[in-house]
Amino acid sequence: MMRFVWAFASLATLTSAGFGEPIFAPNAKLKVEAKGGVGGEGPAWHPKFGVLCSGNGHINQVDRKGKVRIWRKDAGTNGLLFDAQGRLLACEPKLRRVTRTEADGKITVLTDRYQGKRYNQPNDLTVDSRGRIYFTDPRYGSRDGMEIRDEKGKAIEGVYRIDPDGKVTRIITHEVDRPNGILVSADDRFLFVADNNNNTRGGARKLWRFDLNQDGTVDLASRKLLHDWGQGRGPDGIKQDVKGRLYVAGGLNKPNPPFEPAKDVKGGIYVFSPEGKLLDFLPVPRDEVTNCAFGGDDLKTLYITAGGTLFSIRTTTPGRVVFPRNERPKPPKGFQAIFNGKDLTGWKGSSKYWKVEDGCLTGTADGTLKYNRFIVWKGGTVKNFELRVKVKVSPGGNSGLQYRSTERPDLGESVVVGYQCDIVSRRADYDGMLYEERGRRILAHTGEKVIIDEKGQPWVVGEFPLKKFKPGEWHEYRVLVEGNRHRHWIDGHPTVDVIDLDETNRKLEGVLGVQVHVGPPMKIQFKDFFLKKLPDDLPVIKAKDARIPANAKKVVPQGKDKPKRLK
């Protein structure tokens, strides 16, 4: 499938005050994922299925390879959302109901009437942390057949809540003119409602925020106006990133008089702070811009539906989604998590270089470092252990997993010396090698089985196939140290196997840490940091049990080693 790309120019500042970073990825381009009416509404991301969206009367799938097919024919849906269990929730205005598609494909009708009266046109929905579903019920087009009315006979376009036990409660009646998009904040404190009466002169085109009570009711007196689109097309679908910023679909590129005559309310994605400050605007070249959803493995792809087209663009911050859950994986049996994903509790290092970003231990260097800097785990020293951690390093970046090491403040701020599993994106024969910081230096290149003799000379006694691991992506590094044997892996592929017989220089215990390196600007991120301590009394291999073959070659020292080619 051909994918079209547009460059875009932001109409507001890309670096928003209070957030200090671009919202859309530098040099990001708007990409067409599917067209021909496929991307009319929705959309919803699933890590296995790709993107589902409403269009042409169906639920359509754009799978992870970009292939388009009909997921559910004649579904008549609008807003889509996966719940915490990965089941598809759908507003179905055609049949005036809200449904859930179970894992086996069975469709469960969650509600099709309120107090015996049929809904107008269920439009969009959101879910809170307790699994309660909130949905909007406007009526666009003909007003005939509207059954839900107040005691004076006035038609109600309301907002409703479905509890896990199936009970349905109306929480907003007339406090919003024509509710469309809807979103519960991450902490369940707020309910955001897009008010979009686009076929009435002077109709509301506003984004409202309400305080949400713990019981799922709304404090109607708390209603706060966040933004008013005036005489343009108002807000539609709403999503939120993990920093709380709101991404709101809205606007029109071509005025639609007499109801929407404004020429300066363009179609696109409006990005707001939770308090309603406009931070950025992403133009989208198709009318009407209806909705958006975060997806991709890192949840940094924003999918946008507009004029029947499904677009995508990269963001700098992951989206907040109900599914897949943003939960940190549990440590494997026998392991402990040594990084909490929230702050630097339990670690010691300079905030100049280390922070928590997107739930990851993140190190950065701007290219001006005079010497390498480290952050050290303060949970004690390590002797025999197994370490597993997921790592992402920027292209050209250089870092390492420091272990059995020693802090040396006498050599400079945050200096650590000792064994290191290298993380080097530019050289396959360095990535995963065994290095000794400010010591014996290269002890084994990646792809080498090595014995270090009693005088400290490392000898190559065997080889592993060399493999290249792409920078900018997540890879799992594994370090297993037992006695004086060191083994490293990347994504399950062995990189080194070393026996250290040098009693004078080797270390059998020390601190654990990670590094940012001198050189060009770099960024390194760590997550899912798991440590398993092994018994202290594991045997140390003796020289008589680790014979060095007569044909063994010396490890080529740093500075004289040329990059090895991949076979």
C-alpha positions, 0 to 999 in steps of 0.5 A: 500500500502506498503511504503519502507523507506531508511535512507540517508547520506548527501554528503554535510554539512547539516547545511549550512553557512548563513542559520544555520539549517539543510535542511532536517529534522533530522533523515529524511528518504526517503520514497517510496510513489508509484512505477511501473512507476507511478512517472516518472515526474511532480510532483504537490501537491494539498491539496485535491487530493494529488500528481499528477505525469506523468508516464506510459503515464498517469497523476497519482494520489497518494491521501492523503491516499496513494491510486494510480489511473489514473487521466487522461489516455493517457495524455502524459504529463511531467511537471505539476503545479497547478496555483494560482486558483488550475487549473492543467497546463501541458506540453504535449510533446506527443501532443506538447502543453501546456494545462490547466485543468479547475475546471470542468475537461475541457482541455484548450489548451493554446498553440500548435504552435508558429508562426504557427509551432509546438513545439518540446516537451514542457517539464516543466513550471513555473508561476510568480506572475502575472500569466504568464506561462514560459515553456521550449521546448527541443527535446530529442531523434529523431530530426525529425519533428522539425519545429521551426527554426531560419533564418539560418535554425537551430532548436530552443530549446527555452523558451517561455512565455504565457501571461494571454491574451494568447499571446505567446513570445519566450524569450530565443532562443539559449542562452541555449543549451537544456532547461529542468527544469525552475523556476521563483523566488519568487520576479520575479527577476530571471529565473532559467533554467536547461540546460541538453543536455544529448545525445551529447558529451560535451553537456551542463549540467548546471544550469543558472540564468537570470535576469527577467524584469518586462515585462516578458522578459529576460536580456540575458546578465545577464546569470550566471552559477550557477553549471556545472554537467560536464560529468554527467547527468545534471539538470532537475526539479527545485523547491524553498523553502521559504528561496530561496534555490533551489532544483534541480533534477539531476545526475546519479547513473550509468554512461551512456557512451559515453555521460554521463561517469562521475562516481562522479555525483550521482543521487539525489536532489542538494540544492543550494543557489540562488547564486549557492553555493552547500548547500546539496545533497540528494542521491536518489537510482533510475535513472533517478531523474527527478523532485521534488515538495513541498507538505503536509499541512505544505509544508515541504514534498518534493516529488521526481520522479525518475525511475518511483518511487515517493519518499518523504522526510521531510524538515525543511523549507516549499516550495514556491508554486503557489498553495495553496497560501501562503497567511495569512487568513483574520481576521474573521469579527470584529477581528484584526490581531495582528501579521503580520507574517513577523517580531516582529513589535508590540511585545516586547520581547527578541530576545534570545527566540523569532523570526519569523520563517516560518511566525510564532511567534516562541519561543524557550528555550534550557533547561537552563531557570531559569524562564519563559519568555514572549513576550508582544503585545504592541497594548494596554491592553485588558479588554473584548475580544475574542482571536483566534490563531493557536498554535503548540507546540513541544512534552513535550513543555509548554507555555501559552496565557497570558491575563489581565496580568501585566509586572513585570521587577522587577522580571526579564527580560520579566516577566509577571504575571496574567491569562493564558490559558495553552498550555501543550503537556504532560498533557491533564488536563493542556492543555487549563486550566486557570492558574494564573502566579505567583499568585493563580496558577491553577484556573481550570484544563482542563475539569472543570467548576469552580466558584472562591469564594470571598476568592479566593478558586476555586470550581469545579461545573461541568465538560467537557469531557477531550480530548488529542490534539496531539503535533507537530500539529496545533490546534486553541486556543480560549479565550473568556473573558467577565466581570469576566467569562473566557472560553477556547476552543481548536479546538472548544472543551471547556476546562474551564468555570470559574467565578471569584468572588475574587475581591481582586486578579482578574484582569479586564484589562491587557496586552496580551502575550505568554510564553516560559517555564522553563524545557526541550528544547521546541519550540512553534509557533503561527500564525493567531493571531486574537483579537476582543475587546468587550465592556468595560461595560459588566456586572460582575457576582455577587456572588448571581448569581453564587451559589456554590453547597453544593456538589462542590469540591475544585480544587486540587492545583498544586503539589497535582493533579494527571494527569486525565485519558481520558475517 
